[in-house]
């Protein structure tokens, strides 16, 4: 069997759990940071998270070098968003992007820096799950917020920047920030990558 598709061992799963927890902490930090930007904070959250989480993602990929770890991290994040009251789209986006990112990294046997960077970009788009309904499920989103006790002022502030232009900005911001964050993560972990035999 190809090494990149070997089964994950118990120590592997423990490592995935640790890195997923670290990634979750960084997403939480990004969430608090974006909370300081009323209105636009939500749509910038995936980009901010992508900017600061590259080192955790790259270290997981370099340490594990097996298919499944990235997928599990996406699955856990998706489950968290789903159980915390977000739409099922949050779960779907995270798991789809997690599996796709794992496949991209596996294509380079988890040793190609370029494919690992591309993989991180794909994975980062999983965090669009909670915000995509702002553009594509507005009525349902408003109904959900109302049911949770949010007032009209909050809802108006939330949807004020939601238009086609802000969607493009959000998507491009994720791309740019994931590239920068992933590249920075690779530079930070250069020695670890060299030991793992990861190539450009």
C-alpha positions as CSV (number, residue, x, y, z in Angstrom):
1,X,0.0,0.0,0.0
2,X,1.3,3.5,-0.8
3,X,2.8,5.1,2.3
4,X,0.6,8.2,2.0
5,X,-2.5,6.1,2.5
6,X,-1.2,4.0,5.4
7,X,-3.7,3.9,8.3
8,X,-3.3,6.4,11.1
9,X,-2.0,4.9,14.3
10,X,-3.0,5.8,17.9
11,X,0.0,8.1,18.3
12,X,-0.9,9.7,14.9
13,X,-4.5,10.4,16.1
14,X,-3.1,11.9,19.3
15,X,-0.9,14.2,17.2
16,X,-3.9,15.2,15.1
17,X,-5.9,16.0,18.2
18,X,-3.1,18.2,19.5
19,X,-2.7,20.1,16.3
20,X,-6.5,20.4,15.8
21,X,-6.7,21.9,19.3
22,X,-3.9,24.4,18.5
23,X,-5.7,25.3,15.2
24,X,-9.0,25.8,17.1
25,X,-7.2,28.1,19.6
26,X,-5.9,30.2,16.7
27,X,-9.3,30.4,15.0
28,X,-10.7,31.5,18.4
29,X,-8.0,34.2,18.6
30,X,-8.9,35.3,15.1
31,X,-12.6,35.4,16.1
32,X,-11.9,37.7,19.0
33,X,-9.7,39.9,16.9
34,X,-12.4,40.2,14.2
35,X,-15.0,41.0,16.8
36,X,-13.2,44.4,17.1
37,X,-14.4,45.1,13.6
38,X,-18.2,45.4,13.7
39,X,-19.9,44.5,10.4
40,X,-16.8,43.4,8.5
41,X,-15.3,41.1,11.2
42,X,-17.4,38.1,10.2
43,X,-16.4,38.2,6.5
44,X,-12.7,38.7,7.3
45,X,-12.5,35.9,9.9
46,X,-11.5,33.1,7.5
47,X,-8.7,35.3,6.1
48,X,-7.4,36.3,9.5
49,X,-7.5,32.7,10.7
50,X,-5.6,31.6,7.5
51,X,-3.0,34.3,8.1
52,X,-2.1,33.1,11.6
53,X,-2.6,29.3,11.4
54,X,-0.1,28.3,8.7
55,X,2.6,27.0,11.0
56,X,0.2,24.6,12.8
57,X,-1.1,23.2,9.6
58,X,2.4,22.8,8.1
59,X,3.7,21.2,11.2
60,X,0.8,18.7,11.2
61,X,1.5,17.8,7.6
62,X,5.2,17.5,8.1
63,X,5.0,15.4,11.2
64,X,2.2,13.0,10.0
65,X,2.8,12.6,6.3
66,X,-0.3,10.4,6.0
67,X,-3.7,10.8,4.5
68,X,-6.4,11.5,7.1
69,X,-5.0,14.0,9.5
70,X,-6.0,17.0,7.6
71,X,-9.4,15.5,6.9
72,X,-9.9,14.9,10.6
73,X,-9.0,18.4,11.4
74,X,-11.5,19.7,8.9
75,X,-14.2,17.3,10.2
76,X,-13.7,18.4,13.8
77,X,-13.9,22.1,12.9
78,X,-17.1,21.4,10.9
79,X,-18.7,19.6,13.8
80,X,-17.8,22.4,16.1
81,X,-19.5,25.0,13.9
82,X,-22.5,22.7,13.4
83,X,-23.1,22.0,17.1
84,X,-22.6,25.6,18.0
85,X,-25.7,26.6,16.0
86,X,-24.4,27.3,12.4
87,X,-26.0,25.9,9.3
88,X,-25.1,22.5,8.0
89,X,-23.2,24.3,5.3
90,X,-20.5,25.0,7.9
91,X,-20.0,21.3,8.4
92,X,-20.1,20.6,4.7
93,X,-17.6,23.3,3.7
94,X,-15.1,22.2,6.3
95,X,-15.2,18.5,5.5
96,X,-15.1,19.0,1.7
97,X,-12.2,21.4,2.0
98,X,-10.5,19.1,4.5
99,X,-10.7,16.1,2.2
100,X,-9.7,18.1,-0.8
101,X,-6.7,19.6,1.0
102,X,-5.6,16.2,2.2
103,X,-5.7,14.9,-1.4
104,X,-3.7,17.8,-2.7
105,X,-1.0,17.3,0.0
106,X,-1.1,13.5,-0.7
107,X,-0.5,14.2,-4.4
108,X,3.0,15.5,-3.4
109,X,3.4,12.7,-0.8
110,X,3.3,15.5,1.8
111,X,6.8,16.4,0.7
112,X,6.2,19.1,-1.9
113,X,6.2,22.6,-0.4
114,X,4.2,24.0,-3.3
115,X,1.5,21.4,-3.0
116,X,1.4,21.8,0.8
117,X,0.9,25.5,0.3
118,X,-1.9,24.8,-2.2
119,X,-3.3,22.3,0.2
120,X,-3.4,25.0,3.0
121,X,-5.2,27.4,0.7
122,X,-7.8,24.8,0.0
123,X,-8.2,24.0,3.6
124,X,-8.6,27.6,4.6
125,X,-11.7,28.0,2.5
126,X,-13.4,25.5,4.9
127,X,-13.9,28.4,7.3
128,X,-16.2,30.1,4.8
129,X,-18.8,27.6,5.9
130,X,-20.2,29.8,8.7
131,X,-20.3,33.0,6.5
132,X,-21.5,31.7,3.1
133,X,-25.1,31.8,4.3
134,X,-24.8,35.6,4.8
135,X,-24.7,35.9,1.0
136,X,-26.6,32.8,-0.2
137,X,-29.1,32.1,2.6
138,X,-30.0,35.5,3.9
139,X,-33.6,34.9,4.8
140,X,-32.8,31.7,6.6
141,X,-29.9,33.3,8.4
142,X,-32.0,36.2,9.6
143,X,-34.7,33.9,10.8
144,X,-32.1,31.9,12.7
145,X,-30.7,35.0,14.3
146,X,-34.1,36.2,15.3
147,X,-34.9,32.9,16.9
148,X,-31.7,33.2,18.9
149,X,-32.9,36.6,20.2
150,X,-30.8,38.9,18.1
151,X,-32.3,42.4,17.7
152,X,-32.8,44.3,14.5
153,X,-29.9,46.6,15.1
154,X,-27.5,43.7,15.4
155,X,-28.9,42.1,12.2
156,X,-28.7,45.3,10.3
157,X,-25.1,45.8,11.3
158,X,-24.2,42.2,10.4
159,X,-25.7,42.5,6.9
160,X,-24.6,46.1,6.1
161,X,-21.5,45.0,4.2
162,X,-23.0,41.9,2.5
163,X,-23.0,42.4,-1.2
164,X,-21.3,40.9,-4.3
165,X,-18.3,43.1,-3.8
166,X,-17.7,42.0,-0.2
167,X,-18.0,38.4,-1.3
168,X,-15.2,38.8,-3.8
169,X,-13.1,40.7,-1.2
170,X,-13.6,37.9,1.3
171,X,-12.6,35.1,-1.1
172,X,-9.6,37.0,-2.4
173,X,-8.5,37.9,1.2
174,X,-8.6,34.2,2.1
175,X,-6.4,33.3,-0.9
176,X,-3.8,36.0,-0.1
177,X,-3.7,35.4,3.6
178,X,-3.5,31.7,3.2
179,X,-0.6,32.0,0.8
180,X,1.2,34.4,3.2
181,X,0.3,32.4,6.3
182,X,1.3,29.1,4.7
183,X,4.6,30.5,3.3
184,X,5.4,32.0,6.7
185,X,4.6,28.7,8.4
186,X,7.0,26.9,6.0
187,X,9.7,29.3,6.8
188,X,9.2,29.0,10.5
189,X,9.4,25.2,10.3
190,X,12.2,25.0,7.7
191,X,14.4,22.9,9.9
192,X,11.6,20.5,10.7
193,X,10.7,20.2,7.0
194,X,14.3,19.5,6.1
195,X,14.4,16.6,8.6
196,X,11.1,15.3,7.1
197,X,12.6,15.4,3.6
198,X,10.1,17.9,2.3
199,X,11.2,19.5,-1.0
200,X,10.3,22.7,-2.8
